[in-house]
């Protein structure tokens, strides 16, 4: 998303910011590189359920990523725009607010939020470019979706902390 990874073939390591990447990120990076064959993104999107094998894992993906986005951004979808800035997200016209994010250069994904109110609950979705399942298996796409959701929520919390007035006491 904003980190640059280096695959050191001699050392057989994946390096990020001068350190060895954590295991699951190394696996994601290597799977991504192995899956890329020069095919470009299509601009057509799939839900996680439409990814081969995604239906069987959908409830876990929904609970960990999609529901989390709805809960965190569902009362103020515009906050998603701000949270997406650090990820070089591009605003789209879907839902109340939507962003295209590229966790990997050839795998665009879309995060969509619909605001809720007292009568209708907020909702969200994550879509993957139709090329994504050709590059990464469903399990990896699940991890990528969770990582993006976590990063957006983390940035939202950081924004809220920075907006909170600091109380100083004199005693």
Rosetta constraint file for C-alpha pairs under 8 A:
AtomPair CA 1 CA 87 HARMONIC 5.85 0.50
AtomPair CA 1 CA 102 HARMONIC 6.53 0.50
AtomPair CA 1 CA 103 HARMONIC 4.55 0.50
AtomPair CA 1 CA 104 HARMONIC 6.67 0.50
AtomPair CA 2 CA 86 HARMONIC 7.71 0.50
AtomPair CA 2 CA 87 HARMONIC 6.31 0.50
AtomPair CA 3 CA 16 HARMONIC 6.83 0.50
AtomPair CA 3 CA 17 HARMONIC 7.30 0.50
AtomPair CA 4 CA 16 HARMONIC 6.07 0.50
AtomPair CA 4 CA 17 HARMONIC 7.12 0.50
AtomPair CA 5 CA 14 HARMONIC 6.63 0.50
AtomPair CA 5 CA 15 HARMONIC 5.60 0.50
AtomPair CA 5 CA 16 HARMONIC 4.77 0.50
AtomPair CA 5 CA 17 HARMONIC 7.54 0.50
AtomPair CA 5 CA 29 HARMONIC 7.78 0.50
AtomPair CA 6 CA 14 HARMONIC 5.65 0.50
AtomPair CA 6 CA 15 HARMONIC 5.01 0.50
AtomPair CA 6 CA 16 HARMONIC 6.43 0.50
AtomPair CA 7 CA 12 HARMONIC 7.37 0.50
AtomPair CA 7 CA 13 HARMONIC 6.02 0.50
AtomPair CA 7 CA 14 HARMONIC 4.51 0.50
AtomPair CA 7 CA 15 HARMONIC 6.25 0.50
AtomPair CA 8 CA 12 HARMONIC 5.55 0.50
AtomPair CA 8 CA 13 HARMONIC 5.24 0.50
AtomPair CA 8 CA 14 HARMONIC 6.02 0.50
AtomPair CA 8 CA 15 HARMONIC 7.14 0.50
AtomPair CA 9 CA 13 HARMONIC 6.79 0.50
AtomPair CA 13 CA 20 HARMONIC 6.63 0.50
AtomPair CA 13 CA 21 HARMONIC 7.87 0.50
AtomPair CA 13 CA 26 HARMONIC 7.83 0.50
AtomPair CA 14 CA 20 HARMONIC 5.83 0.50
AtomPair CA 14 CA 21 HARMONIC 5.63 0.50
AtomPair CA 14 CA 26 HARMONIC 5.62 0.50
AtomPair CA 15 CA 19 HARMONIC 5.37 0.50
AtomPair CA 15 CA 20 HARMONIC 4.43 0.50
AtomPair CA 15 CA 21 HARMONIC 5.25 0.50
AtomPair CA 16 CA 20 HARMONIC 6.10 0.50
AtomPair CA 16 CA 21 HARMONIC 5.50 0.50
AtomPair CA 21 CA 25 HARMONIC 6.25 0.50
AtomPair CA 21 CA 26 HARMONIC 5.87 0.50
AtomPair CA 22 CA 26 HARMONIC 6.28 0.50
AtomPair CA 23 CA 27 HARMONIC 6.28 0.50
AtomPair CA 24 CA 28 HARMONIC 6.23 0.50
AtomPair CA 25 CA 29 HARMONIC 6.08 0.50
AtomPair CA 26 CA 30 HARMONIC 6.11 0.50
AtomPair CA 27 CA 31 HARMONIC 5.97 0.50
AtomPair CA 28 CA 32 HARMONIC 5.98 0.50
AtomPair CA 28 CA 140 HARMONIC 6.55 0.50
AtomPair CA 29 CA 33 HARMONIC 6.18 0.50
AtomPair CA 30 CA 34 HARMONIC 6.06 0.50
AtomPair CA 31 CA 35 HARMONIC 6.02 0.50
AtomPair CA 31 CA 135 HARMONIC 7.56 0.50
AtomPair CA 31 CA 136 HARMONIC 6.35 0.50
AtomPair CA 32 CA 36 HARMONIC 6.22 0.50
AtomPair CA 32 CA 104 HARMONIC 7.91 0.50
AtomPair CA 32 CA 135 HARMONIC 5.97 0.50
AtomPair CA 32 CA 136 HARMONIC 5.99 0.50
AtomPair CA 34 CA 135 HARMONIC 7.65 0.50
AtomPair CA 35 CA 134 HARMONIC 6.77 0.50
AtomPair CA 35 CA 135 HARMONIC 4.07 0.50
AtomPair CA 35 CA 136 HARMONIC 6.32 0.50
AtomPair CA 36 CA 106 HARMONIC 7.79 0.50
AtomPair CA 36 CA 135 HARMONIC 5.65 0.50
AtomPair CA 39 CA 131 HARMONIC 7.70 0.50
AtomPair CA 40 CA 106 HARMONIC 6.61 0.50
AtomPair CA 40 CA 131 HARMONIC 7.48 0.50
AtomPair CA 41 CA 106 HARMONIC 6.12 0.50
AtomPair CA 41 CA 107 HARMONIC 6.80 0.50
AtomPair CA 41 CA 108 HARMONIC 7.24 0.50
AtomPair CA 41 CA 129 HARMONIC 6.34 0.50
AtomPair CA 41 CA 130 HARMONIC 7.28 0.50
AtomPair CA 41 CA 131 HARMONIC 5.69 0.50
AtomPair CA 42 CA 129 HARMONIC 6.51 0.50
AtomPair CA 42 CA 130 HARMONIC 6.44 0.50
AtomPair CA 42 CA 131 HARMONIC 6.59 0.50
AtomPair CA 43 CA 129 HARMONIC 6.07 0.50
AtomPair CA 43 CA 130 HARMONIC 7.51 0.50
AtomPair CA 44 CA 129 HARMONIC 5.63 0.50
AtomPair CA 44 CA 130 HARMONIC 5.69 0.50
AtomPair CA 45 CA 109 HARMONIC 7.83 0.50
AtomPair CA 45 CA 127 HARMONIC 5.71 0.50
AtomPair CA 45 CA 128 HARMONIC 5.27 0.50
AtomPair CA 45 CA 129 HARMONIC 4.40 0.50
AtomPair CA 45 CA 130 HARMONIC 5.27 0.50
AtomPair CA 46 CA 50 HARMONIC 5.70 0.50
AtomPair CA 46 CA 51 HARMONIC 6.72 0.50
AtomPair CA 46 CA 127 HARMONIC 5.32 0.50
AtomPair CA 46 CA 128 HARMONIC 5.23 0.50
AtomPair CA 46 CA 129 HARMONIC 6.18 0.50
AtomPair CA 46 CA 130 HARMONIC 5.75 0.50
AtomPair CA 47 CA 51 HARMONIC 6.84 0.50
AtomPair CA 47 CA 125 HARMONIC 7.70 0.50
AtomPair CA 47 CA 126 HARMONIC 6.52 0.50
AtomPair CA 47 CA 127 HARMONIC 4.72 0.50
AtomPair CA 47 CA 128 HARMONIC 6.44 0.50
AtomPair CA 48 CA 54 HARMONIC 5.49 0.50
AtomPair CA 48 CA 55 HARMONIC 7.38 0.50
AtomPair CA 48 CA 58 HARMONIC 6.75 0.50
AtomPair CA 48 CA 126 HARMONIC 7.16 0.50
AtomPair CA 48 CA 127 HARMONIC 6.56 0.50
AtomPair CA 48 CA 128 HARMONIC 7.24 0.50
AtomPair CA 48 CA 142 HARMONIC 8.00 0.50
AtomPair CA 49 CA 53 HARMONIC 7.66 0.50
AtomPair CA 49 CA 54 HARMONIC 4.58 0.50
AtomPair CA 49 CA 55 HARMONIC 4.49 0.50
AtomPair CA 49 CA 58 HARMONIC 6.01 0.50
AtomPair CA 50 CA 54 HARMONIC 6.29 0.50
AtomPair CA 50 CA 55 HARMONIC 7.02 0.50
AtomPair CA 51 CA 55 HARMONIC 7.61 0.50
AtomPair CA 51 CA 133 HARMONIC 6.29 0.50
AtomPair CA 51 CA 138 HARMONIC 6.54 0.50
AtomPair CA 52 CA 133 HARMONIC 7.21 0.50
AtomPair CA 52 CA 138 HARMONIC 6.70 0.50
AtomPair CA 53 CA 57 HARMONIC 7.13 0.50
AtomPair CA 53 CA 138 HARMONIC 6.30 0.50
AtomPair CA 54 CA 58 HARMONIC 5.61 0.50
AtomPair CA 54 CA 138 HARMONIC 6.15 0.50
AtomPair CA 57 CA 61 HARMONIC 6.39 0.50
AtomPair CA 58 CA 62 HARMONIC 5.88 0.50
AtomPair CA 59 CA 63 HARMONIC 6.12 0.50
AtomPair CA 60 CA 64 HARMONIC 6.09 0.50
AtomPair CA 61 CA 65 HARMONIC 5.75 0.50
AtomPair CA 61 CA 66 HARMONIC 6.96 0.50
AtomPair CA 61 CA 142 HARMONIC 6.28 0.50
AtomPair CA 61 CA 146 HARMONIC 7.56 0.50
AtomPair CA 62 CA 66 HARMONIC 4.65 0.50
AtomPair CA 62 CA 67 HARMONIC 5.73 0.50
AtomPair CA 63 CA 67 HARMONIC 5.21 0.50
AtomPair CA 63 CA 68 HARMONIC 6.88 0.50
AtomPair CA 64 CA 68 HARMONIC 6.21 0.50
AtomPair CA 64 CA 146 HARMONIC 6.53 0.50
AtomPair CA 65 CA 69 HARMONIC 6.33 0.50
AtomPair CA 65 CA 145 HARMONIC 6.45 0.50
AtomPair CA 65 CA 146 HARMONIC 5.05 0.50
AtomPair CA 65 CA 149 HARMONIC 5.55 0.50
AtomPair CA 65 CA 150 HARMONIC 7.58 0.50
AtomPair CA 66 CA 70 HARMONIC 6.39 0.50
AtomPair CA 66 CA 123 HARMONIC 7.89 0.50
AtomPair CA 66 CA 124 HARMONIC 5.67 0.50
AtomPair CA 66 CA 125 HARMONIC 5.51 0.50
AtomPair CA 66 CA 126 HARMONIC 6.62 0.50
AtomPair CA 66 CA 149 HARMONIC 7.62 0.50
AtomPair CA 67 CA 71 HARMONIC 6.05 0.50
AtomPair CA 67 CA 123 HARMONIC 7.16 0.50
AtomPair CA 67 CA 124 HARMONIC 6.83 0.50
AtomPair CA 68 CA 72 HARMONIC 6.09 0.50
AtomPair CA 68 CA 149 HARMONIC 7.36 0.50
AtomPair CA 69 CA 73 HARMONIC 5.76 0.50
AtomPair CA 69 CA 74 HARMONIC 7.33 0.50
AtomPair CA 69 CA 113 HARMONIC 7.41 0.50
AtomPair CA 69 CA 123 HARMONIC 7.93 0.50
AtomPair CA 69 CA 124 HARMONIC 6.23 0.50
AtomPair CA 69 CA 149 HARMONIC 6.36 0.50
AtomPair CA 69 CA 153 HARMONIC 7.27 0.50
AtomPair CA 70 CA 74 HARMONIC 4.74 0.50
AtomPair CA 70 CA 113 HARMONIC 6.39 0.50
AtomPair CA 70 CA 114 HARMONIC 7.59 0.50
AtomPair CA 70 CA 115 HARMONIC 7.84 0.50
AtomPair CA 70 CA 122 HARMONIC 5.52 0.50
AtomPair CA 70 CA 123 HARMONIC 4.79 0.50
AtomPair CA 70 CA 124 HARMONIC 4.98 0.50
AtomPair CA 71 CA 75 HARMONIC 7.87 0.50
AtomPair CA 71 CA 122 HARMONIC 7.08 0.50
AtomPair CA 71 CA 123 HARMONIC 7.88 0.50
AtomPair CA 72 CA 153 HARMONIC 6.75 0.50
AtomPair CA 73 CA 77 HARMONIC 4.97 0.50
AtomPair CA 73 CA 78 HARMONIC 7.84 0.50
AtomPair CA 73 CA 79 HARMONIC 6.59 0.50
AtomPair CA 73 CA 80 HARMONIC 6.43 0.50
AtomPair CA 73 CA 113 HARMONIC 7.00 0.50
AtomPair CA 73 CA 115 HARMONIC 7.53 0.50
AtomPair CA 74 CA 113 HARMONIC 6.55 0.50
AtomPair CA 74 CA 114 HARMONIC 6.37 0.50
AtomPair CA 74 CA 115 HARMONIC 4.46 0.50
AtomPair CA 74 CA 116 HARMONIC 5.71 0.50
AtomPair CA 74 CA 121 HARMONIC 7.99 0.50
AtomPair CA 74 CA 122 HARMONIC 4.75 0.50
AtomPair CA 74 CA 123 HARMONIC 6.61 0.50
AtomPair CA 74 CA 124 HARMONIC 7.85 0.50
AtomPair CA 75 CA 115 HARMONIC 5.56 0.50
AtomPair CA 75 CA 116 HARMONIC 6.09 0.50
AtomPair CA 75 CA 117 HARMONIC 7.30 0.50
AtomPair CA 75 CA 122 HARMONIC 7.19 0.50
AtomPair CA 76 CA 80 HARMONIC 7.88 0.50
AtomPair CA 76 CA 115 HARMONIC 6.77 0.50
AtomPair CA 77 CA 81 HARMONIC 7.73 0.50
AtomPair CA 77 CA 96 HARMONIC 6.67 0.50
AtomPair CA 77 CA 97 HARMONIC 5.83 0.50
AtomPair CA 77 CA 113 HARMONIC 6.14 0.50
AtomPair CA 77 CA 114 HARMONIC 6.99 0.50
AtomPair CA 77 CA 115 HARMONIC 6.04 0.50
AtomPair CA 78 CA 82 HARMONIC 7.16 0.50
AtomPair CA 78 CA 97 HARMONIC 6.45 0.50
AtomPair CA 79 CA 83 HARMONIC 6.16 0.50
AtomPair CA 79 CA 156 HARMONIC 7.04 0.50
AtomPair CA 80 CA 84 HARMONIC 5.98 0.50
AtomPair CA 80 CA 97 HARMONIC 7.18 0.50
AtomPair CA 80 CA 98 HARMONIC 7.77 0.50
AtomPair CA 80 CA 99 HARMONIC 7.96 0.50
AtomPair CA 80 CA 152 HARMONIC 7.32 0.50
AtomPair CA 80 CA 156 HARMONIC 7.60 0.50
AtomPair CA 81 CA 85 HARMONIC 6.60 0.50
AtomPair CA 81 CA 89 HARMONIC 7.99 0.50
AtomPair CA 81 CA 91 HARMONIC 7.27 0.50
AtomPair CA 81 CA 97 HARMONIC 7.47 0.50
AtomPair CA 81 CA 98 HARMONIC 7.83 0.50
AtomPair CA 81 CA 99 HARMONIC 7.27 0.50
AtomPair CA 82 CA 156 HARMONIC 7.78 0.50
AtomPair CA 83 CA 152 HARMONIC 5.49 0.50
AtomPair CA 83 CA 153 HARMONIC 7.55 0.50
AtomPair CA 83 CA 155 HARMONIC 5.25 0.50
AtomPair CA 83 CA 156 HARMONIC 5.40 0.50
AtomPair CA 83 CA 159 HARMONIC 7.69 0.50
AtomPair CA 84 CA 88 HARMONIC 6.60 0.50
AtomPair CA 84 CA 89 HARMONIC 5.26 0.50
AtomPair CA 84 CA 99 HARMONIC 7.33 0.50
AtomPair CA 84 CA 101 HARMONIC 7.91 0.50
AtomPair CA 84 CA 152 HARMONIC 6.41 0.50
AtomPair CA 84 CA 155 HARMONIC 7.98 0.50
AtomPair CA 85 CA 89 HARMONIC 5.87 0.50
AtomPair CA 87 CA 101 HARMONIC 6.82 0.50
AtomPair CA 87 CA 102 HARMONIC 7.94 0.50
AtomPair CA 88 CA 101 HARMONIC 7.06 0.50
AtomPair CA 89 CA 99 HARMONIC 5.79 0.50
AtomPair CA 89 CA 100 HARMONIC 5.47 0.50
AtomPair CA 89 CA 101 HARMONIC 4.81 0.50
AtomPair CA 89 CA 102 HARMONIC 7.49 0.50
AtomPair CA 90 CA 99 HARMONIC 5.34 0.50
AtomPair CA 90 CA 100 HARMONIC 5.04 0.50
AtomPair CA 90 CA 101 HARMONIC 6.72 0.50
AtomPair CA 91 CA 97 HARMONIC 7.66 0.50
AtomPair CA 91 CA 98 HARMONIC 5.88 0.50
AtomPair CA 91 CA 99 HARMONIC 4.52 0.50
AtomPair CA 91 CA 100 HARMONIC 6.35 0.50
AtomPair CA 92 CA 97 HARMONIC 7.40 0.50
AtomPair CA 92 CA 98 HARMONIC 5.26 0.50
AtomPair CA 92 CA 99 HARMONIC 5.49 0.50
AtomPair CA 92 CA 100 HARMONIC 6.73 0.50
AtomPair CA 93 CA 97 HARMONIC 6.98 0.50
AtomPair CA 93 CA 98 HARMONIC 6.35 0.50
AtomPair CA 94 CA 98 HARMONIC 5.55 0.50
AtomPair CA 94 CA 112 HARMONIC 6.55 0.50
AtomPair CA 95 CA 112 HARMONIC 5.83 0.50
AtomPair CA 95 CA 113 HARMONIC 5.82 0.50
AtomPair CA 95 CA 114 HARMONIC 5.31 0.50
AtomPair CA 96 CA 112 HARMONIC 7.48 0.50
AtomPair CA 96 CA 113 HARMONIC 5.91 0.50
AtomPair CA 96 CA 114 HARMONIC 4.93 0.50
AtomPair CA 96 CA 115 HARMONIC 6.57 0.50
AtomPair CA 97 CA 112 HARMONIC 5.93 0.50
AtomPair CA 97 CA 113 HARMONIC 5.47 0.50
AtomPair CA 97 CA 114 HARMONIC 6.90 0.50
AtomPair CA 98 CA 110 HARMONIC 6.72 0.50
AtomPair CA 98 CA 111 HARMONIC 5.45 0.50
AtomPair CA 98 CA 112 HARMONIC 4.27 0.50
AtomPair CA 98 CA 113 HARMONIC 6.28 0.50
AtomPair CA 99 CA 110 HARMONIC 5.47 0.50
AtomPair CA 99 CA 111 HARMONIC 5.35 0.50
AtomPair CA 99 CA 112 HARMONIC 6.68 0.50
AtomPair CA 100 CA 108 HARMONIC 6.39 0.50
AtomPair CA 100 CA 109 HARMONIC 5.55 0.50
AtomPair CA 100 CA 110 HARMONIC 4.43 0.50
AtomPair CA 100 CA 111 HARMONIC 6.58 0.50
AtomPair CA 101 CA 108 HARMONIC 5.70 0.50
AtomPair CA 101 CA 109 HARMONIC 5.39 0.50
AtomPair CA 101 CA 110 HARMONIC 6.16 0.50
AtomPair CA 101 CA 111 HARMONIC 7.66 0.50
AtomPair CA 102 CA 106 HARMONIC 7.33 0.50
AtomPair CA 102 CA 107 HARMONIC 5.80 0.50
AtomPair CA 102 CA 108 HARMONIC 4.45 0.50
AtomPair CA 102 CA 109 HARMONIC 6.17 0.50
AtomPair CA 103 CA 107 HARMONIC 6.65 0.50
AtomPair CA 103 CA 108 HARMONIC 6.98 0.50
AtomPair CA 103 CA 109 HARMONIC 7.71 0.50
AtomPair CA 103 CA 144 HARMONIC 7.21 0.50
AtomPair CA 103 CA 148 HARMONIC 7.33 0.50
AtomPair CA 104 CA 108 HARMONIC 7.24 0.50
AtomPair CA 106 CA 132 HARMONIC 7.90 0.50
AtomPair CA 107 CA 128 HARMONIC 7.27 0.50
AtomPair CA 107 CA 129 HARMONIC 6.36 0.50
AtomPair CA 107 CA 131 HARMONIC 7.15 0.50
AtomPair CA 107 CA 132 HARMONIC 5.60 0.50
AtomPair CA 108 CA 128 HARMONIC 6.39 0.50
AtomPair CA 108 CA 129 HARMONIC 5.66 0.50
AtomPair CA 108 CA 132 HARMONIC 7.95 0.50
AtomPair CA 109 CA 126 HARMONIC 6.95 0.50
AtomPair CA 109 CA 127 HARMONIC 5.45 0.50
AtomPair CA 109 CA 128 HARMONIC 4.41 0.50
AtomPair CA 109 CA 129 HARMONIC 5.90 0.50
AtomPair CA 110 CA 126 HARMONIC 5.57 0.50
AtomPair CA 110 CA 127 HARMONIC 4.96 0.50
AtomPair CA 110 CA 128 HARMONIC 6.45 0.50
AtomPair CA 111 CA 124 HARMONIC 7.32 0.50
AtomPair CA 111 CA 125 HARMONIC 5.94 0.50
AtomPair CA 111 CA 126 HARMONIC 4.70 0.50
AtomPair CA 111 CA 127 HARMONIC 6.59 0.50
AtomPair CA 112 CA 124 HARMONIC 5.32 0.50
AtomPair CA 112 CA 125 HARMONIC 5.22 0.50
AtomPair CA 112 CA 126 HARMONIC 6.39 0.50
AtomPair CA 113 CA 122 HARMONIC 7.53 0.50
AtomPair CA 113 CA 123 HARMONIC 5.95 0.50
AtomPair CA 113 CA 124 HARMONIC 4.30 0.50
AtomPair CA 113 CA 125 HARMONIC 6.72 0.50
AtomPair CA 114 CA 122 HARMONIC 5.67 0.50
AtomPair CA 114 CA 123 HARMONIC 5.22 0.50
AtomPair CA 114 CA 124 HARMONIC 5.98 0.50
AtomPair CA 115 CA 121 HARMONIC 7.54 0.50
AtomPair CA 115 CA 122 HARMONIC 4.74 0.50
AtomPair CA 115 CA 123 HARMONIC 6.73 0.50
AtomPair CA 116 CA 120 HARMONIC 5.29 0.50
AtomPair CA 116 CA 121 HARMONIC 4.51 0.50
AtomPair CA 116 CA 122 HARMONIC 3.68 0.50
AtomPair CA 116 CA 123 HARMONIC 7.12 0.50
AtomPair CA 117 CA 121 HARMONIC 6.13 0.50
AtomPair CA 117 CA 122 HARMONIC 7.10 0.50
AtomPair CA 126 CA 145 HARMONIC 7.21 0.50
AtomPair CA 128 CA 132 HARMONIC 6.21 0.50
AtomPair CA 131 CA 135 HARMONIC 6.72 0.50
AtomPair CA 132 CA 136 HARMONIC 5.99 0.50
AtomPair CA 132 CA 141 HARMONIC 7.70 0.50
AtomPair CA 133 CA 137 HARMONIC 5.68 0.50
AtomPair CA 133 CA 138 HARMONIC 6.57 0.50
AtomPair CA 133 CA 141 HARMONIC 7.67 0.50
AtomPair CA 136 CA 140 HARMONIC 5.93 0.50
AtomPair CA 136 CA 141 HARMONIC 6.33 0.50
AtomPair CA 137 CA 141 HARMONIC 6.38 0.50
AtomPair CA 138 CA 142 HARMONIC 6.17 0.50
AtomPair CA 139 CA 143 HARMONIC 6.51 0.50
AtomPair CA 140 CA 144 HARMONIC 6.18 0.50
AtomPair CA 141 CA 145 HARMONIC 6.06 0.50
AtomPair CA 142 CA 146 HARMONIC 6.20 0.50
AtomPair CA 143 CA 147 HARMONIC 6.05 0.50
AtomPair CA 144 CA 148 HARMONIC 6.20 0.50
AtomPair CA 145 CA 149 HARMONIC 6.16 0.50
AtomPair CA 146 CA 150 HARMONIC 5.99 0.50
AtomPair CA 147 CA 151 HARMONIC 6.05 0.50
AtomPair CA 148 CA 152 HARMONIC 6.19 0.50
AtomPair CA 149 CA 153 HARMONIC 6.20 0.50
AtomPair CA 150 CA 154 HARMONIC 5.99 0.50
AtomPair CA 151 CA 155 HARMONIC 6.13 0.50
AtomPair CA 152 CA 156 HARMONIC 6.14 0.50
AtomPair CA 153 CA 157 HARMONIC 6.23 0.50
AtomPair CA 154 CA 158 HARMONIC 6.20 0.50
AtomPair CA 155 CA 159 HARMONIC 6.12 0.50
AtomPair CA 156 CA 160 HARMONIC 6.27 0.50
AtomPair CA 157 CA 161 HARMONIC 6.16 0.50
AtomPair CA 158 CA 162 HARMONIC 6.28 0.50
AtomPair CA 159 CA 163 HARMONIC 6.32 0.50
AtomPair CA 160 CA 164 HARMONIC 6.25 0.50
